[in-house]
Amino acid sequence: MSETNPKLRAELEGIPTYKPGKPAAAGGPAAYKLSSNENPYPPLPGVLESVTAAAESFNRYPDMACTGLMNELSDRFGVPLSHLATGTGSVGVAQQLIQATAGPGDEVVYAWRSFEAYPIITQISGATSVRVPLTPGDVHDLDAMAAAITDRTRLVFVCNPNNPTGTVVRREELERFLDRVPADCLVVLDEAYREFIRDPEVPDGVELYRERPNVCVLRTFSKAYGLAGLRVGFAIAHEPVAAALRKTAVPFGVSQLAQEAAIASLRAEDELLGRVGSLVCERTRVSDALRAQGWTVPESQANFVWLRLGERTVDFAAACEQAGVVVRPFAGEGVRVTIGEAEANDIFLKVTEAFHKEL
Ligand code: PMP
């Protein structure tokens, strides 16, 4: 065997592999997984049926154009087919977006901390990440983000609500920010958690896209629609951008199972959004309980809450696991905890209560 390894791109060296939320250990003390912002409800029977029916022909490639799903989305959002693109989860579409806009020498601006995939997919493309710290209240600092845009900036991510803090940017400040972004720079409104928003001041990104050619909205079926395991997300963008997304897509990346499940989920939207309503009630219950225990918790508009724990983050995550729930630690910063089943949330609240007493 030769001692020489194949040459890999130098950019990859510093890139961490994306870390998924830890699973709940089979047979271990942690029975509930609150580490990946998943939907705790099992698939609806009708959705499961559509997947089972599609499975009968998985010897065939899927419909690469996602025709049925694109038609549903076009009707649902009142946008032309030419303004839609799908991908393997919205993270897949985010990667397509970067590939379509940025390469070596270009910059991608986003808030930090935010969704962990942004730095990874930016670095893979060879572009440079420009991270703009959140405000002390854990909100996007849109003024600083606007100031960070240069003539090399090709893409800006605005994660609304932000992962992992759950915080939002509201209409007025977002519009003011968009007014400051040059027309040749694409702004991606990452709305993975859109359906969990109850604050009426948060604009629907689709409305903003309608008025602005450089705005693109990113959505997913993974969260509110409960299809995380099937990998399907989509973008709504003006024609040149959407066309570029179709070019940068992995061919056949969205399976027929995923396409049929997404269509069935859109048709069962009332029931699925009812479940989202229950999760939002749980979010309120958990947030109120944390505040009553003495914690400072940013107002979350997503399906998770953020606890700043600093140096105690890792110990806290271990205590949660011991008590029966797996959470998502960001060492030295805090934990992000998905709103799950009521019993899982109760276990988490028991740990926070004990921990706060020790502080
Ligand atoms: N955007 C944000 C803000 C997220 O938190 C996630 C999932 N953690 C995604 C995009 C990607 O989700 P998916 O690829 O499952 O659509």
Residues whose N, C-alpha, C, O or C-beta is under 5 A from the ligand:
A	BS01	PMP	T88 G89 S90 V91 G92 F115 C159 N163 D190 A192 T220 S222 V232 G233
